[in-house]
Amino acid sequence: MKKILPIHKDPRGKWTPNYEGPYVVKKPFSGGALIITTMDGEELPLSVNADAVKKYYA
């Protein structure tokens, strides 16, 4: 699960979801960055910091 960063205001207020996903880690880097893909295999265009990811077991 990837954390949703509060860049845009959402009209739902505190009921806005905090995480999106699930995703699969394709490649971890030593600095803490991750390349993640959707469950269908589509790769996200940008890498994600490991601090913004939460383990999810499906």
N, C-alpha and C positions, 0 to 999 in steps of 0.2 A: 504494500500500500504506500502510495506516495503522498506526502503532505501537500495540501493546497495552500500556497502562500497568499496572504490577503492583499493582493495588488489592487483589485477592483472592489468597490462597494457592492454588496449584494442586498437586494430588498428583503431577503429572508432573515437578515440580522443574525441573531445567535443560533438559528436553526440551520445555518449554512453548513454543509458537510466539511469535515476537517481533512479527510483523506480521499483519494481516488485510486482506483485500481480494481483488481489485483494486477501486478506486473511480475515478470520473470527477470531476474538479474542475468544479463548475457555476459558481461565482462566487468569484473572489479579492477580498479587501479589502486596502486599502493598509496596514493595521496588521499583516498577516501571517496573518489568519484566512482560512479557506477553507470554503465550503459544498460538500460532496461528496455524490455520489449513487452508488448501486450501479450495476452494469452494466445492470440492468433498469429504471433510472430512478427508483427510490425514494430520496427525499432523506433523509439522516440528520437526526435532530431537533436536534442541536447542531452548532455550527461547530467546526472543528478548527484548531489552531495549525499553521502551515506547517512548524515544526520537527519535528512528529510524523508527517510524511508523507514517503515515499520514492518517487522516480520508478520507474514500472514500465511497460514497453512490451509490449503484447500483440499 
